[in-house]
């Protein structure tokens, strides 16, 4: 999926950032920590996670891979979707979340709008080992064959409103243009190049 986006901040609305990536404006629901470093017209790179629900696709933004990992762990708890998880990371700092889980501080989670006692207890119980998570390295291994990345990029383009014909066509165009080097492209590079071509 979309692991990060780089561009210029066009606007900031509460916890929502509008990021201009090669002329395309992405709405990103952001955590408290990344919002603190956002300024209009600032060039920034945001670690992201693309999530799908019945309401559609939503891009969530974070300050680091570690925070993104915590977000994914939070959404693994029953009753905690992406919007609830980002609300937790908007109300509490990452350290506060870890402390709340390790000390079973149910009341800390109940301060987050929309979280009741049962959900707060479930968070503390199911994620009691989360405080032992190690920081994720910034660079993740690239597979020898990037076919999985290609499928992820196509899914991302479909979620952004492009047709499968558009997505498949631009991937084929880039594959032909880069030859053997195509398999060396990262998911982020492939998505960025695809958006640039589709925007022409």
PyMOL CGO cylinders between C-alpha atoms (Angstrom):
from pymol import cmd
from pymol.cgo import CYLINDER

trace = [
    CYLINDER, 0.00, 0.00, 0.00, 1.03, 3.65, 0.19, 0.3, 1, 1, 1, 1, 1, 1,
    CYLINDER, 1.03, 3.65, 0.19, 3.85, 3.76, 2.78, 0.3, 1, 1, 1, 1, 1, 1,
    CYLINDER, 3.85, 3.76, 2.78, 4.64, 7.47, 2.44, 0.3, 1, 1, 1, 1, 1, 1,
    CYLINDER, 4.64, 7.47, 2.44, 3.82, 10.62, 0.48, 0.3, 1, 1, 1, 1, 1, 1,
    CYLINDER, 3.82, 10.62, 0.48, 6.02, 13.64, -0.16, 0.3, 1, 1, 1, 1, 1, 1,
    CYLINDER, 6.02, 13.64, -0.16, 4.79, 17.05, -1.24, 0.3, 1, 1, 1, 1, 1, 1,
    CYLINDER, 4.79, 17.05, -1.24, 3.75, 20.56, -0.21, 0.3, 1, 1, 1, 1, 1, 1,
    CYLINDER, 3.75, 20.56, -0.21, 1.07, 21.18, 2.41, 0.3, 1, 1, 1, 1, 1, 1,
    CYLINDER, 1.07, 21.18, 2.41, -1.82, 23.13, 0.91, 0.3, 1, 1, 1, 1, 1, 1,
    CYLINDER, -1.82, 23.13, 0.91, -4.07, 23.32, 3.96, 0.3, 1, 1, 1, 1, 1, 1,
    CYLINDER, -4.07, 23.32, 3.96, -4.54, 22.05, 7.51, 0.3, 1, 1, 1, 1, 1, 1,
    CYLINDER, -4.54, 22.05, 7.51, -8.04, 21.43, 8.89, 0.3, 1, 1, 1, 1, 1, 1,
    CYLINDER, -8.04, 21.43, 8.89, -8.07, 20.11, 12.49, 0.3, 1, 1, 1, 1, 1, 1,
    CYLINDER, -8.07, 20.11, 12.49, -6.43, 16.68, 12.06, 0.3, 1, 1, 1, 1, 1, 1,
    CYLINDER, -6.43, 16.68, 12.06, -6.71, 16.70, 8.26, 0.3, 1, 1, 1, 1, 1, 1,
    CYLINDER, -6.71, 16.70, 8.26, -3.83, 17.75, 5.99, 0.3, 1, 1, 1, 1, 1, 1,
    CYLINDER, -3.83, 17.75, 5.99, -4.15, 18.44, 2.26, 0.3, 1, 1, 1, 1, 1, 1,
    CYLINDER, -4.15, 18.44, 2.26, -0.88, 17.42, 0.62, 0.3, 1, 1, 1, 1, 1, 1,
    CYLINDER, -0.88, 17.42, 0.62, -0.04, 18.38, -2.96, 0.3, 1, 1, 1, 1, 1, 1,
    CYLINDER, -0.04, 18.38, -2.96, 1.85, 15.50, -4.61, 0.3, 1, 1, 1, 1, 1, 1,
    CYLINDER, 1.85, 15.50, -4.61, 2.75, 16.42, -8.20, 0.3, 1, 1, 1, 1, 1, 1,
    CYLINDER, 2.75, 16.42, -8.20, -0.44, 18.42, -8.62, 0.3, 1, 1, 1, 1, 1, 1,
    CYLINDER, -0.44, 18.42, -8.62, -2.76, 15.92, -6.94, 0.3, 1, 1, 1, 1, 1, 1,
    CYLINDER, -2.76, 15.92, -6.94, -4.21, 16.88, -3.56, 0.3, 1, 1, 1, 1, 1, 1,
    CYLINDER, -4.21, 16.88, -3.56, -4.29, 14.04, -1.03, 0.3, 1, 1, 1, 1, 1, 1,
    CYLINDER, -4.29, 14.04, -1.03, -6.43, 14.26, 2.11, 0.3, 1, 1, 1, 1, 1, 1,
    CYLINDER, -6.43, 14.26, 2.11, -4.49, 12.70, 5.00, 0.3, 1, 1, 1, 1, 1, 1,
    CYLINDER, -4.49, 12.70, 5.00, -5.89, 12.15, 8.48, 0.3, 1, 1, 1, 1, 1, 1,
    CYLINDER, -5.89, 12.15, 8.48, -2.89, 12.77, 10.71, 0.3, 1, 1, 1, 1, 1, 1,
    CYLINDER, -2.89, 12.77, 10.71, -1.70, 11.88, 14.18, 0.3, 1, 1, 1, 1, 1, 1,
    CYLINDER, -1.70, 11.88, 14.18, -0.86, 14.48, 16.79, 0.3, 1, 1, 1, 1, 1, 1,
    CYLINDER, -0.86, 14.48, 16.79, 2.91, 14.14, 16.30, 0.3, 1, 1, 1, 1, 1, 1,
    CYLINDER, 2.91, 14.14, 16.30, 2.98, 14.69, 12.54, 0.3, 1, 1, 1, 1, 1, 1,
    CYLINDER, 2.98, 14.69, 12.54, 0.49, 17.56, 12.78, 0.3, 1, 1, 1, 1, 1, 1,
    CYLINDER, 0.49, 17.56, 12.78, 2.86, 19.38, 15.13, 0.3, 1, 1, 1, 1, 1, 1,
    CYLINDER, 2.86, 19.38, 15.13, 5.44, 19.58, 12.32, 0.3, 1, 1, 1, 1, 1, 1,
    CYLINDER, 5.44, 19.58, 12.32, 3.00, 20.61, 9.57, 0.3, 1, 1, 1, 1, 1, 1,
    CYLINDER, 3.00, 20.61, 9.57, 2.87, 24.14, 8.19, 0.3, 1, 1, 1, 1, 1, 1,
    CYLINDER, 2.87, 24.14, 8.19, 1.05, 25.43, 5.11, 0.3, 1, 1, 1, 1, 1, 1,
    CYLINDER, 1.05, 25.43, 5.11, 3.38, 25.58, 2.05, 0.3, 1, 1, 1, 1, 1, 1,
    CYLINDER, 3.38, 25.58, 2.05, 5.95, 23.39, 3.83, 0.3, 1, 1, 1, 1, 1, 1,
    CYLINDER, 5.95, 23.39, 3.83, 7.54, 20.52, 1.88, 0.3, 1, 1, 1, 1, 1, 1,
    CYLINDER, 7.54, 20.52, 1.88, 7.18, 17.35, 3.94, 0.3, 1, 1, 1, 1, 1, 1,
    CYLINDER, 7.18, 17.35, 3.94, 7.31, 13.57, 3.78, 0.3, 1, 1, 1, 1, 1, 1,
    CYLINDER, 7.31, 13.57, 3.78, 4.53, 11.79, 5.69, 0.3, 1, 1, 1, 1, 1, 1,
    CYLINDER, 4.53, 11.79, 5.69, 4.58, 8.11, 6.60, 0.3, 1, 1, 1, 1, 1, 1,
    CYLINDER, 4.58, 8.11, 6.60, 1.16, 6.76, 5.61, 0.3, 1, 1, 1, 1, 1, 1,
    CYLINDER, 1.16, 6.76, 5.61, -1.25, 3.85, 5.69, 0.3, 1, 1, 1, 1, 1, 1,
    CYLINDER, -1.25, 3.85, 5.69, -4.07, 3.42, 3.17, 0.3, 1, 1, 1, 1, 1, 1,
    CYLINDER, -4.07, 3.42, 3.17, -7.11, 1.81, 4.81, 0.3, 1, 1, 1, 1, 1, 1,
    CYLINDER, -7.11, 1.81, 4.81, -10.35, 0.62, 3.22, 0.3, 1, 1, 1, 1, 1, 1,
    CYLINDER, -10.35, 0.62, 3.22, -13.78, 0.51, 4.87, 0.3, 1, 1, 1, 1, 1, 1,
    CYLINDER, -13.78, 0.51, 4.87, -17.42, 0.60, 3.86, 0.3, 1, 1, 1, 1, 1, 1,
    CYLINDER, -17.42, 0.60, 3.86, -17.14, 4.40, 3.77, 0.3, 1, 1, 1, 1, 1, 1,
    CYLINDER, -17.14, 4.40, 3.77, -14.32, 4.21, 1.21, 0.3, 1, 1, 1, 1, 1, 1,
    CYLINDER, -14.32, 4.21, 1.21, -10.54, 4.66, 1.21, 0.3, 1, 1, 1, 1, 1, 1,
    CYLINDER, -10.54, 4.66, 1.21, -8.78, 6.83, 3.78, 0.3, 1, 1, 1, 1, 1, 1,
    CYLINDER, -8.78, 6.83, 3.78, -5.10, 7.75, 4.02, 0.3, 1, 1, 1, 1, 1, 1,
    CYLINDER, -5.10, 7.75, 4.02, -3.70, 8.10, 7.56, 0.3, 1, 1, 1, 1, 1, 1,
    CYLINDER, -3.70, 8.10, 7.56, -0.48, 9.97, 8.30, 0.3, 1, 1, 1, 1, 1, 1,
    CYLINDER, -0.48, 9.97, 8.30, 2.23, 9.44, 10.93, 0.3, 1, 1, 1, 1, 1, 1,
    CYLINDER, 2.23, 9.44, 10.93, 5.56, 10.86, 12.00, 0.3, 1, 1, 1, 1, 1, 1,
    CYLINDER, 5.56, 10.86, 12.00, 7.42, 7.54, 11.82, 0.3, 1, 1, 1, 1, 1, 1,
    CYLINDER, 7.42, 7.54, 11.82, 7.23, 3.86, 10.91, 0.3, 1, 1, 1, 1, 1, 1,
    CYLINDER, 7.23, 3.86, 10.91, 7.04, 3.06, 14.63, 0.3, 1, 1, 1, 1, 1, 1,
    CYLINDER, 7.04, 3.06, 14.63, 3.92, 5.18, 15.02, 0.3, 1, 1, 1, 1, 1, 1,
    CYLINDER, 3.92, 5.18, 15.02, 2.43, 3.58, 11.91, 0.3, 1, 1, 1, 1, 1, 1,
    CYLINDER, 2.43, 3.58, 11.91, 3.07, 0.14, 13.43, 0.3, 1, 1, 1, 1, 1, 1,
    CYLINDER, 3.07, 0.14, 13.43, 1.27, 1.18, 16.62, 0.3, 1, 1, 1, 1, 1, 1,
    CYLINDER, 1.27, 1.18, 16.62, -1.65, 2.41, 14.53, 0.3, 1, 1, 1, 1, 1, 1,
    CYLINDER, -1.65, 2.41, 14.53, -1.92, -0.98, 12.80, 0.3, 1, 1, 1, 1, 1, 1,
    CYLINDER, -1.92, -0.98, 12.80, -1.75, -2.75, 16.17, 0.3, 1, 1, 1, 1, 1, 1,
    CYLINDER, -1.75, -2.75, 16.17, -4.54, -0.52, 17.50, 0.3, 1, 1, 1, 1, 1, 1,
    CYLINDER, -4.54, -0.52, 17.50, -6.76, -1.34, 14.53, 0.3, 1, 1, 1, 1, 1, 1,
    CYLINDER, -6.76, -1.34, 14.53, -6.27, -5.05, 15.20, 0.3, 1, 1, 1, 1, 1, 1,
    CYLINDER, -6.27, -5.05, 15.20, -8.41, -4.68, 18.34, 0.3, 1, 1, 1, 1, 1, 1,
    CYLINDER, -8.41, -4.68, 18.34, -12.10, -5.45, 17.87, 0.3, 1, 1, 1, 1, 1, 1,
    CYLINDER, -12.10, -5.45, 17.87, -14.16, -2.29, 17.59, 0.3, 1, 1, 1, 1, 1, 1,
    CYLINDER, -14.16, -2.29, 17.59, -11.20, -0.06, 16.79, 0.3, 1, 1, 1, 1, 1, 1,
    CYLINDER, -11.20, -0.06, 16.79, -11.18, 1.17, 13.19, 0.3, 1, 1, 1, 1, 1, 1,
    CYLINDER, -11.18, 1.17, 13.19, -8.79, 3.54, 11.49, 0.3, 1, 1, 1, 1, 1, 1,
    CYLINDER, -8.79, 3.54, 11.49, -10.60, 6.70, 12.58, 0.3, 1, 1, 1, 1, 1, 1,
    CYLINDER, -10.60, 6.70, 12.58, -10.70, 5.57, 16.21, 0.3, 1, 1, 1, 1, 1, 1,
    CYLINDER, -10.70, 5.57, 16.21, -7.02, 4.61, 16.12, 0.3, 1, 1, 1, 1, 1, 1,
    CYLINDER, -7.02, 4.61, 16.12, -6.02, 7.99, 14.68, 0.3, 1, 1, 1, 1, 1, 1,
    CYLINDER, -6.02, 7.99, 14.68, -8.22, 9.67, 17.30, 0.3, 1, 1, 1, 1, 1, 1,
    CYLINDER, -8.22, 9.67, 17.30, -6.19, 7.88, 19.98, 0.3, 1, 1, 1, 1, 1, 1,
    CYLINDER, -6.19, 7.88, 19.98, -2.92, 9.07, 18.41, 0.3, 1, 1, 1, 1, 1, 1,
    CYLINDER, -2.92, 9.07, 18.41, -4.37, 12.58, 18.15, 0.3, 1, 1, 1, 1, 1, 1,
    CYLINDER, -4.37, 12.58, 18.15, -5.49, 12.73, 21.79, 0.3, 1, 1, 1, 1, 1, 1,
    CYLINDER, -5.49, 12.73, 21.79, -2.49, 10.91, 23.29, 0.3, 1, 1, 1, 1, 1, 1,
    CYLINDER, -2.49, 10.91, 23.29, 1.20, 10.96, 22.41, 0.3, 1, 1, 1, 1, 1, 1,
    CYLINDER, 1.20, 10.96, 22.41, 2.78, 7.66, 21.41, 0.3, 1, 1, 1, 1, 1, 1,
    CYLINDER, 2.78, 7.66, 21.41, 4.57, 7.44, 24.77, 0.3, 1, 1, 1, 1, 1, 1,
    CYLINDER, 4.57, 7.44, 24.77, 1.26, 8.04, 26.57, 0.3, 1, 1, 1, 1, 1, 1,
    CYLINDER, 1.26, 8.04, 26.57, -0.38, 5.24, 24.59, 0.3, 1, 1, 1, 1, 1, 1,
    CYLINDER, -0.38, 5.24, 24.59, 2.43, 2.85, 25.54, 0.3, 1, 1, 1, 1, 1, 1,
    CYLINDER, 2.43, 2.85, 25.54, 2.25, 3.88, 29.19, 0.3, 1, 1, 1, 1, 1, 1,
    CYLINDER, 2.25, 3.88, 29.19, -1.54, 3.52, 29.26, 0.3, 1, 1, 1, 1, 1, 1,
    CYLINDER, -1.54, 3.52, 29.26, -1.30, -0.01, 27.87, 0.3, 1, 1, 1, 1, 1, 1,
    CYLINDER, -1.30, -0.01, 27.87, 1.56, -1.13, 30.12, 0.3, 1, 1, 1, 1, 1, 1,
    CYLINDER, 1.56, -1.13, 30.12, -0.15, 0.24, 33.24, 0.3, 1, 1, 1, 1, 1, 1,
    CYLINDER, -0.15, 0.24, 33.24, -3.69, -0.79, 32.18, 0.3, 1, 1, 1, 1, 1, 1,
    CYLINDER, -3.69, -0.79, 32.18, -4.79, 2.84, 32.45, 0.3, 1, 1, 1, 1, 1, 1,
    CYLINDER, -4.79, 2.84, 32.45, -8.33, 2.45, 31.15, 0.3, 1, 1, 1, 1, 1, 1,
    CYLINDER, -8.33, 2.45, 31.15, -9.24, 6.05, 31.98, 0.3, 1, 1, 1, 1, 1, 1,
    CYLINDER, -9.24, 6.05, 31.98, -6.53, 7.39, 29.66, 0.3, 1, 1, 1, 1, 1, 1,
    CYLINDER, -6.53, 7.39, 29.66, -8.21, 5.76, 26.67, 0.3, 1, 1, 1, 1, 1, 1,
    CYLINDER, -8.21, 5.76, 26.67, -11.66, 6.84, 27.84, 0.3, 1, 1, 1, 1, 1, 1,
    CYLINDER, -11.66, 6.84, 27.84, -10.55, 10.45, 27.38, 0.3, 1, 1, 1, 1, 1, 1,
    CYLINDER, -10.55, 10.45, 27.38, -10.54, 9.80, 23.63, 0.3, 1, 1, 1, 1, 1, 1,
    CYLINDER, -10.54, 9.80, 23.63, -13.89, 10.77, 22.06, 0.3, 1, 1, 1, 1, 1, 1,
    CYLINDER, -13.89, 10.77, 22.06, -15.89, 7.68, 21.08, 0.3, 1, 1, 1, 1, 1, 1,
    CYLINDER, -15.89, 7.68, 21.08, -14.07, 5.21, 23.33, 0.3, 1, 1, 1, 1, 1, 1,
    CYLINDER, -14.07, 5.21, 23.33, -16.09, 3.69, 26.14, 0.3, 1, 1, 1, 1, 1, 1,
    CYLINDER, -16.09, 3.69, 26.14, -14.98, 1.58, 29.08, 0.3, 1, 1, 1, 1, 1, 1,
    CYLINDER, -14.98, 1.58, 29.08, -15.29, -1.80, 27.32, 0.3, 1, 1, 1, 1, 1, 1,
    CYLINDER, -15.29, -1.80, 27.32, -13.20, -0.72, 24.35, 0.3, 1, 1, 1, 1, 1, 1,
    CYLINDER, -13.20, -0.72, 24.35, -10.63, 0.88, 26.66, 0.3, 1, 1, 1, 1, 1, 1,
    CYLINDER, -10.63, 0.88, 26.66, -10.35, -2.34, 28.66, 0.3, 1, 1, 1, 1, 1, 1,
    CYLINDER, -10.35, -2.34, 28.66, -10.01, -4.34, 25.46, 0.3, 1, 1, 1, 1, 1, 1,
    CYLINDER, -10.01, -4.34, 25.46, -7.18, -2.09, 24.27, 0.3, 1, 1, 1, 1, 1, 1,
    CYLINDER, -7.18, -2.09, 24.27, -5.27, -2.53, 27.52, 0.3, 1, 1, 1, 1, 1, 1,
    CYLINDER, -5.27, -2.53, 27.52, -5.79, -6.30, 27.60, 0.3, 1, 1, 1, 1, 1, 1,
    CYLINDER, -5.79, -6.30, 27.60, -5.15, -7.20, 23.95, 0.3, 1, 1, 1, 1, 1, 1,
    CYLINDER, -5.15, -7.20, 23.95, -2.16, -4.89, 23.47, 0.3, 1, 1, 1, 1, 1, 1,
    CYLINDER, -2.16, -4.89, 23.47, -0.40, -5.45, 26.78, 0.3, 1, 1, 1, 1, 1, 1,
    CYLINDER, -0.40, -5.45, 26.78, 2.82, -6.47, 24.97, 0.3, 1, 1, 1, 1, 1, 1,
    CYLINDER, 2.82, -6.47, 24.97, 2.85, -3.50, 22.60, 0.3, 1, 1, 1, 1, 1, 1,
    CYLINDER, 2.85, -3.50, 22.60, 5.31, -1.57, 24.75, 0.3, 1, 1, 1, 1, 1, 1,
    CYLINDER, 5.31, -1.57, 24.75, 7.97, -4.08, 23.75, 0.3, 1, 1, 1, 1, 1, 1,
    CYLINDER, 7.97, -4.08, 23.75, 7.79, -3.20, 20.08, 0.3, 1, 1, 1, 1, 1, 1,
    CYLINDER, 7.79, -3.20, 20.08, 11.07, -2.15, 18.55, 0.3, 1, 1, 1, 1, 1, 1,
    CYLINDER, 11.07, -2.15, 18.55, 11.43, 0.87, 16.31, 0.3, 1, 1, 1, 1, 1, 1,
    CYLINDER, 11.43, 0.87, 16.31, 10.84, -0.08, 12.69, 0.3, 1, 1, 1, 1, 1, 1,
    CYLINDER, 10.84, -0.08, 12.69, 13.75, 0.68, 10.40, 0.3, 1, 1, 1, 1, 1, 1,
    CYLINDER, 13.75, 0.68, 10.40, 13.08, 3.38, 7.86, 0.3, 1, 1, 1, 1, 1, 1,
    CYLINDER, 13.08, 3.38, 7.86, 14.11, 1.27, 4.92, 0.3, 1, 1, 1, 1, 1, 1,
    CYLINDER, 14.11, 1.27, 4.92, 12.24, -1.94, 4.28, 0.3, 1, 1, 1, 1, 1, 1,
    CYLINDER, 12.24, -1.94, 4.28, 13.56, -4.77, 2.19, 0.3, 1, 1, 1, 1, 1, 1,
    CYLINDER, 13.56, -4.77, 2.19, 12.71, -4.80, -1.48, 0.3, 1, 1, 1, 1, 1, 1,
    CYLINDER, 12.71, -4.80, -1.48, 11.76, -8.14, -3.00, 0.3, 1, 1, 1, 1, 1, 1,
    CYLINDER, 11.76, -8.14, -3.00, 13.75, -9.35, -5.97, 0.3, 1, 1, 1, 1, 1, 1,
    CYLINDER, 13.75, -9.35, -5.97, 10.55, -9.23, -7.99, 0.3, 1, 1, 1, 1, 1, 1,
    CYLINDER, 10.55, -9.23, -7.99, 8.39, -6.21, -7.23, 0.3, 1, 1, 1, 1, 1, 1,
    CYLINDER, 8.39, -6.21, -7.23, 5.14, -7.75, -8.48, 0.3, 1, 1, 1, 1, 1, 1,
    CYLINDER, 5.14, -7.75, -8.48, 3.58, -7.35, -5.03, 0.3, 1, 1, 1, 1, 1, 1,
    CYLINDER, 3.58, -7.35, -5.03, 4.42, -3.65, -5.13, 0.3, 1, 1, 1, 1, 1, 1,
    CYLINDER, 4.42, -3.65, -5.13, 2.86, -3.38, -8.59, 0.3, 1, 1, 1, 1, 1, 1,
    CYLINDER, 2.86, -3.38, -8.59, -0.41, -4.84, -7.31, 0.3, 1, 1, 1, 1, 1, 1,
    CYLINDER, -0.41, -4.84, -7.31, -0.35, -2.50, -4.33, 0.3, 1, 1, 1, 1, 1, 1,
    CYLINDER, -0.35, -2.50, -4.33, 0.24, 0.53, -6.56, 0.3, 1, 1, 1, 1, 1, 1,
    CYLINDER, 0.24, 0.53, -6.56, -2.61, -0.52, -8.86, 0.3, 1, 1, 1, 1, 1, 1,
    CYLINDER, -2.61, -0.52, -8.86, -4.92, -0.90, -5.83, 0.3, 1, 1, 1, 1, 1, 1,
    CYLINDER, -4.92, -0.90, -5.83, -3.86, 2.54, -4.61, 0.3, 1, 1, 1, 1, 1, 1,
    CYLINDER, -3.86, 2.54, -4.61, -4.55, 4.12, -8.02, 0.3, 1, 1, 1, 1, 1, 1,
    CYLINDER, -4.55, 4.12, -8.02, -7.97, 2.47, -8.15, 0.3, 1, 1, 1, 1, 1, 1,
    CYLINDER, -7.97, 2.47, -8.15, -8.74, 3.82, -4.67, 0.3, 1, 1, 1, 1, 1, 1,
    CYLINDER, -8.74, 3.82, -4.67, -7.78, 7.29, -5.88, 0.3, 1, 1, 1, 1, 1, 1,
    CYLINDER, -7.78, 7.29, -5.88, -10.35, 7.14, -8.67, 0.3, 1, 1, 1, 1, 1, 1,
    CYLINDER, -10.35, 7.14, -8.67, -8.32, 5.98, -11.65, 0.3, 1, 1, 1, 1, 1, 1,
    CYLINDER, -8.32, 5.98, -11.65, -9.64, 3.14, -13.82, 0.3, 1, 1, 1, 1, 1, 1,
    CYLINDER, -9.64, 3.14, -13.82, -7.95, -0.24, -14.02, 0.3, 1, 1, 1, 1, 1, 1,
    CYLINDER, -7.95, -0.24, -14.02, -7.14, 0.53, -17.66, 0.3, 1, 1, 1, 1, 1, 1,
    CYLINDER, -7.14, 0.53, -17.66, -5.40, 3.76, -16.60, 0.3, 1, 1, 1, 1, 1, 1,
    CYLINDER, -5.40, 3.76, -16.60, -3.48, 1.99, -13.82, 0.3, 1, 1, 1, 1, 1, 1,
    CYLINDER, -3.48, 1.99, -13.82, -2.43, -0.95, -15.99, 0.3, 1, 1, 1, 1, 1, 1,
    CYLINDER, -2.43, -0.95, -15.99, -1.50, 1.33, -18.87, 0.3, 1, 1, 1, 1, 1, 1,
    CYLINDER, -1.50, 1.33, -18.87, 0.78, 3.57, -16.84, 0.3, 1, 1, 1, 1, 1, 1,
    CYLINDER, 0.78, 3.57, -16.84, 2.47, 0.56, -15.21, 0.3, 1, 1, 1, 1, 1, 1,
    CYLINDER, 2.47, 0.56, -15.21, 3.18, -0.93, -18.66, 0.3, 1, 1, 1, 1, 1, 1,
    CYLINDER, 3.18, -0.93, -18.66, 4.49, 2.44, -19.81, 0.3, 1, 1, 1, 1, 1, 1,
    CYLINDER, 4.49, 2.44, -19.81, 6.90, 2.65, -16.88, 0.3, 1, 1, 1, 1, 1, 1,
    CYLINDER, 6.90, 2.65, -16.88, 7.97, -0.97, -17.30, 0.3, 1, 1, 1, 1, 1, 1,
    CYLINDER, 7.97, -0.97, -17.30, 8.85, -0.32, -20.94, 0.3, 1, 1, 1, 1, 1, 1,
    CYLINDER, 8.85, -0.32, -20.94, 10.65, 2.93, -20.08, 0.3, 1, 1, 1, 1, 1, 1,
    CYLINDER, 10.65, 2.93, -20.08, 12.80, 1.46, -17.30, 0.3, 1, 1, 1, 1, 1, 1,
    CYLINDER, 12.80, 1.46, -17.30, 13.50, -2.00, -18.70, 0.3, 1, 1, 1, 1, 1, 1,
    CYLINDER, 13.50, -2.00, -18.70, 15.41, -4.21, -16.27, 0.3, 1, 1, 1, 1, 1, 1,
    CYLINDER, 15.41, -4.21, -16.27, 15.61, -1.36, -13.76, 0.3, 1, 1, 1, 1, 1, 1,
    CYLINDER, 15.61, -1.36, -13.76, 11.83, -1.50, -13.34, 0.3, 1, 1, 1, 1, 1, 1,
    CYLINDER, 11.83, -1.50, -13.34, 12.19, -4.33, -10.79, 0.3, 1, 1, 1, 1, 1, 1,
    CYLINDER, 12.19, -4.33, -10.79, 14.50, -2.13, -8.72, 0.3, 1, 1, 1, 1, 1, 1,
    CYLINDER, 14.50, -2.13, -8.72, 11.85, 0.54, -8.17, 0.3, 1, 1, 1, 1, 1, 1,
    CYLINDER, 11.85, 0.54, -8.17, 10.34, 0.81, -4.70, 0.3, 1, 1, 1, 1, 1, 1,
    CYLINDER, 10.34, 0.81, -4.70, 6.59, 0.96, -4.16, 0.3, 1, 1, 1, 1, 1, 1,
    CYLINDER, 6.59, 0.96, -4.16, 6.83, 4.67, -3.33, 0.3, 1, 1, 1, 1, 1, 1,
    CYLINDER, 6.83, 4.67, -3.33, 8.85, 5.42, -6.49, 0.3, 1, 1, 1, 1, 1, 1,
    CYLINDER, 8.85, 5.42, -6.49, 6.42, 3.48, -8.65, 0.3, 1, 1, 1, 1, 1, 1,
    CYLINDER, 6.42, 3.48, -8.65, 3.38, 5.27, -7.21, 0.3, 1, 1, 1, 1, 1, 1,
    CYLINDER, 3.38, 5.27, -7.21, 5.02, 8.69, -7.55, 0.3, 1, 1, 1, 1, 1, 1,
    CYLINDER, 5.02, 8.69, -7.55, 5.99, 8.05, -11.18, 0.3, 1, 1, 1, 1, 1, 1,
    CYLINDER, 5.99, 8.05, -11.18, 2.54, 6.67, -11.99, 0.3, 1, 1, 1, 1, 1, 1,
    CYLINDER, 2.54, 6.67, -11.99, 0.83, 9.75, -10.57, 0.3, 1, 1, 1, 1, 1, 1,
    CYLINDER, 0.83, 9.75, -10.57, 3.18, 12.03, -12.50, 0.3, 1, 1, 1, 1, 1, 1,
    CYLINDER, 3.18, 12.03, -12.50, 2.39, 10.25, -15.77, 0.3, 1, 1, 1, 1, 1, 1,
    CYLINDER, 2.39, 10.25, -15.77, -1.36, 10.14, -15.14, 0.3, 1, 1, 1, 1, 1, 1,
    CYLINDER, -1.36, 10.14, -15.14, -1.36, 13.84, -14.34, 0.3, 1, 1, 1, 1, 1, 1,
    CYLINDER, -1.36, 13.84, -14.34, 0.19, 14.79, -17.69, 0.3, 1, 1, 1, 1, 1, 1,
]
cmd.load_cgo(trace, "trace")
